[in-house]
Every structure is written in structure tokens, then in C-alpha cells.
């Protein structure tokens, strides 16, 4: 059964580890992430962007697939199904479709509008027992057509949003989506420490987890980050393994063209990536 991310993140914050949010794009992706979480006894958050939701035939299809898999694979660890970078309308649709967690990204609105829209969702999510993530300060890079420059959030604005009763807060600290450029200056731990001080026990979220050095990840966790989002890294691992399979001509041998065989190396590569991240984040064994 899907659960809200609230309890897993409260535990993570108190235990100084982080729960990974791994974005899903199809059946193979979802299966690989769930199996790895079960094998490692780790709680996990499945992230779905609005673009991926559309690609998978809508949010109801995603909910049906994930619920079916929890049952079919005998998953007993805590799993939250979470809307990633949702619009206000998208968040409402996911709540209706049966997601157990949503993110409303109001970071591009003036702070007053971000506060108003977040306030409405806080009430709605509380009634339904759904966790809610809000964002202050845009995350750099491009995701679903939204391009941000990796701004640092204003700690006072973070407190305004935190005080509304959200479950978790994504604060921009110089992090970006996608691959990090050569001249990336790194995370602003000064901003993170200031935000952490303002929001107290509220779990913080680090977007753009791909390509951030391990020591920075660990330092971010020590400063209150309890949820880390990974997407690009799984995509790159899947792509590299699939390319190697085809370049080696394996798709031309026997029934190597069968999608179950063709997609297997990529699926295994996702598992490896998820395992590495769960070990780095410290969530292994936290659901046993």
C-alpha cells in the first residue's frame, strides 16, 4: 500500500540520513526501483513529473501500475508515489488519481501567490493524509520545459512557506537538474544552514542529485536534507547499458530483439544506480 512520505522523512531527518526519490518513466523503471528498495530494506519515493505522467497515459494509469506492482512483487517497504515539480492543477489531478504525495512548485510565482496556492493544498492534503512538498528559489537546469538558473532561496521566504504546514521543502541552494557544467561552483552550504535554522525540524529536499559529489551529498544530509531526487543518473545508466547491448550485436542473436531481453541490461543498470544512491544516502536497512 502506498504511504505518505511524512513518516519516512521525519525518521530520516531525525536519523541523519536521506530517502531517495527516483523518477519513473515506465514499467521497467518502476520495477527496478521497487525491487532494489525491497532488497535493501529501504524506504523509497517514486517521482513522476507531469511530462512522464502524460507519457505513461495519465496519472490514473501510473497509480494502477504502481499499486499492481506493490502487490505483484510483494513489496513490504514504505513506498510513496510523488508528483515531481507539479503545477497547481497537476497537484489537484494527482490527489484525485490516488498519489500519496505531491509537490507543488510555486517557486516561479511571486512569494505571496506561492503562499496562497500552497496554503490551499496544505488543507486539501491534510484532509486526505497526503504529504506535500513546496519549493522556494528555482532549481537550475531544465525540467519539463522550465529552465532555472540555480538560484539560492531566501531563508525568510522558506520560513513563510514552512510555517504553512507543508511536509517538506525544496530550497534552491545552487543545485541544478541534468548534468552539472564544468564551471559549477558547488552547493551553497551557507544558504542551506540558514534555511535549516529557520525551518527547524522540517525535512529539506535536494533536487538535481545527479552529479553532486558524494562528500557534498553527505554534508547536505548533515545540514537537514532528508530527501534527495535522482533522475538523470538512472537515465544515463539505462542508456549506456542499452547502447552496449546493441553495439555488441546481442539484439541480433536468437531472440535478442525481444523487448524483455533488449531492456534487461538497462533495467539492471538502473538497479545498480539506485543501490549506490541508497547506500550513499544512508537509507539501507531503515525499513527492516
C-alpha positions in Angstrom: 0.0 0.0 0.0 1.2 3.5 -0.9 2.1 5.7 2.1 2.6 9.4 2.6 6.3 10.5 2.7 5.8 12.3 6.0 6.8 9.5 8.4 9.7 8.2 6.3 11.2 11.8 6.1 10.6 12.6 9.7 12.6 9.5 10.6 15.3 10.3 8.1 15.7 13.9 9.4 16.0 12.5 13.0 18.3 9.7 11.9 20.6 12.0 9.7 20.0 10.0 6.5 18.0 10.8 3.4 15.4 8.9 1.4 15.9 8.8 -2.4 13.2 10.0 -4.8 13.8 8.1 -8.0 11.8 9.2 -11.0 9.9 6.6 -13.0 9.3 6.6 -16.8 7.8 3.2 -17.5 7.3 -0.3 -16.1 11.0 -1.3 -16.2 12.0 1.8 -14.3 9.4 1.3 -11.6 10.1 -2.4 -11.2 13.9 -1.9 -10.9 13.4 0.8 -8.2 10.9 -1.2 -6.2 12.9 -4.4 -6.3 16.1 -2.6 -5.2 14.3 -0.9 -2.3 12.8 -4.2 -1.2 16.2 -6.0 -1.4 17.9 -3.3 0.6 15.1 -2.8 3.1 15.0 0.9 2.2 12.0 3.3 2.1 11.6 4.9 -1.3 9.8 7.7 -3.1 8.8 7.2 -6.8 8.8 10.5 -8.5 6.6 11.3 -11.5 6.9 14.5 -13.5 3.9 15.8 -15.3 5.6 15.0 -18.6 6.3 11.4 -17.5 2.7 11.1 -16.3 1.4 12.1 -19.7 3.8 9.7 -21.4 2.5 6.9 -19.2 -1.1 7.6 -20.3 -2.1 9.7 -17.3 -1.8 9.7 -13.5 -4.5 7.1 -13.0 -2.5 4.6 -15.2 0.6 5.3 -13.1 -1.3 4.7 -9.8 -2.8 1.5 -11.2 0.6 0.2 -12.4 2.4 1.0 -9.1 -0.3 -0.5 -6.9 -0.4 -3.6 -9.0 3.4 -3.9 -8.7 3.4 -3.5 -4.9 1.1 -6.5 -4.8 2.7 -8.5 -7.6 6.2 -8.1 -6.3 5.3 -8.5 -2.7 6.7 -5.1 -1.7 6.7 -4.5 2.1 8.9 -1.4 2.4 7.4 2.0 2.6 6.7 3.5 -0.9 5.4 6.9 -1.6 4.2 7.9 -5.1 5.0 11.6 -5.6 4.3 14.2 -8.2 7.5 16.0 -9.1 7.6 19.7 -9.9 3.8 19.8 -10.1 1.7 22.7 -11.3 -1.2 23.6 -9.0 -3.6 21.9 -11.5 -1.3 18.9 -11.7 -1.2 18.5 -7.9 -5.0 18.5 -7.8 -5.2 15.8 -10.5 -2.7 13.6 -8.7 -4.5 13.9 -5.4 -7.7 12.8 -7.2 -5.8 9.9 -9.0 -4.5 8.4 -5.8 -1.0 9.6 -5.4 0.2 9.5 -1.8 2.4 12.6 -2.1 2.6 15.7 -4.3 4.9 18.6 -5.0 3.6 22.0 -5.8 6.4 24.0 -7.4 5.3 27.6 -6.9 8.9 28.9 -7.0 8.3 30.9 -10.2 5.3 32.8 -8.7 5.7 35.9 -6.6 6.1 34.7 -2.9 2.5 35.9 -2.0 1.0 33.8 -4.7 3.2 30.8 -3.8 2.0 31.1 -0.2 -1.7 31.4 -1.2 -1.7 28.3 -3.5 0.4 26.3 -1.1 -2.0 27.1 1.7 -5.0 25.7 -0.2 -3.0 22.5 -1.0 -1.9 22.1 2.7 -5.5 21.9 3.7 -6.5 19.5 1.0 -3.5 17.2 1.5 -4.1 17.2 5.3 -7.7 16.0 4.8 -6.5 13.2 2.6 -3.3 12.2 4.5 -1.1 13.1 1.6 2.4 14.6 2.0 3.1 17.9 0.3 6.4 19.3 -0.9 6.8 23.0 -1.7 9.6 24.9 -3.4 11.3 28.3 -2.8 14.1 29.5 -5.1 14.2 27.9 -8.5 16.4 24.8 -9.2 18.7 25.3 -12.2 18.7 23.4 -15.5 15.7 22.3 -17.5 12.9 20.1 -16.4 9.7 19.7 -18.4 10.4 23.0 -20.2 11.0 25.0 -17.1 14.5 26.5 -17.1 16.0 27.8 -13.8 19.4 29.2 -13.1 20.1 27.5 -9.8 19.1 30.5 -7.6 19.6 30.4 -3.8 16.4 30.5 -1.8 15.7 33.4 0.6 15.7 31.8 4.1 12.9 34.2 5.3 10.7 33.1 2.3 11.4 29.5 3.2 10.2 30.1 6.7 7.0 31.7 5.4 6.2 28.5 3.3 7.4 26.1 6.0 5.0 27.8 8.5 2.0 26.9 6.3 2.3 23.3 7.4 4.0 21.6 4.3 5.6 18.2 4.9 8.9 19.0 3.2 10.6 22.0 1.5 12.8 22.1 -1.6 15.1 25.1 -1.2 17.3 26.2 -4.1 21.0 26.1 -2.9 22.7 26.3 -6.3 21.7 22.8 -7.4 20.6 22.1 -11.0 18.7 19.4 -12.9 20.6 17.4 -15.5 24.4 17.2 -15.9 26.4 19.8 -14.0 28.6 22.1 -16.1 32.3 22.2 -15.7 32.2 25.6 -14.1 29.5 24.8 -11.5 30.5 26.5 -8.2 29.0 23.8 -6.0 26.2 23.8 -3.4 25.8 26.8 -1.1 26.0 25.3 2.3 25.7 28.8 3.8 22.2 29.1 2.3 21.4 25.5 3.4 22.5 26.1 7.0 20.5 29.4 7.1 17.3 27.7 5.7 17.7 24.8 8.1 17.9 27.1 11.1 14.7 28.9 10.0 12.6 25.8 9.4 13.7 23.7 12.3 12.6 20.0 12.1 11.1 20.3 8.6 12.7 17.9 6.2 14.6 19.6 3.3 14.7 18.3 -0.2 17.7 18.4 -2.6 16.8 18.3 -6.3 19.2 17.6 -9.0 21.0 14.8 -7.1 22.8 13.6 -10.3 26.5 14.6 -10.4 26.7 16.2 -6.9 30.0 14.8 -5.3 29.4 12.3 -2.5 31.1 14.5 0.1 28.7 17.3 -0.7 25.7 14.9 -0.5 26.8 13.8 2.9 27.3 17.4 4.1 23.9 18.4 2.8 22.3 15.4 4.8 24.1 16.6 7.9 22.6 20.0 7.5 19.0 18.7 7.3 18.4 17.4 3.8 16.2 14.3 4.2 15.1 13.7 0.6 17.3 13.6 -2.5 16.0 13.4 -6.0 17.7 11.3 -8.7 16.6 11.1 -12.3 19.3 11.8 -14.9 21.7 9.3 -13.4 19.3 6.4 -13.9 18.6 7.6 -17.4 22.3 7.7 -18.3 22.9 4.3 -16.8 19.9 2.8 -18.7 21.1 4.4 -22.0 24.7 3.2 -21.6 23.7 -0.4 -20.9 21.2 -0.4 -23.7 23.8 1.0 -26.2 26.4 -1.6 -25.1 23.8 -4.4 -25.7 23.0 -3.2 -29.2 26.6 -2.4 -30.1 27.6 -5.9 -29.1 25.0 -7.1 -31.6 23.1 -9.1 -28.9 19.8 -7.9 -30.3 20.6 -9.8 -33.5 21.3 -13.1 -31.7 18.5 -15.6 -31.2 15.5 -13.7 -29.7 17.7 -10.8 -28.5 15.2 -8.4 -30.1 12.5 -9.5 -27.6 11.9 -6.3 -25.5 12.2 -8.3 -22.3 15.8 -9.2 -23.3 16.5 -5.8 -25.0 15.5 -3.8 -21.9 17.0 -6.2 -19.3 20.6 -4.7 -19.2 19.2 -1.2 -18.9 16.9 -2.3 -16.1 19.8 -3.9 -14.2 21.8 -0.7 -14.7 19.1 1.3 -13.0 19.1 -1.2 -10.1 22.9 -0.7 -9.7 22.5 3.1 -9.7 19.6 3.0 -7.2 21.6 0.7 -4.9 24.7 3.0 -5.0 22.5 6.0 -4.1 20.6 4.3 -1.3 24.0 3.3 0.2 25.3 6.9 -0.1 22.1 8.4 1.3 22.1 6.0 4.3 18.6 4.6 3.8 19.6 0.9 3.5 18.1 -1.2 6.3 15.9 1.6 7.6 12.7 -0.3 6.7 13.5 -3.6 8.2 
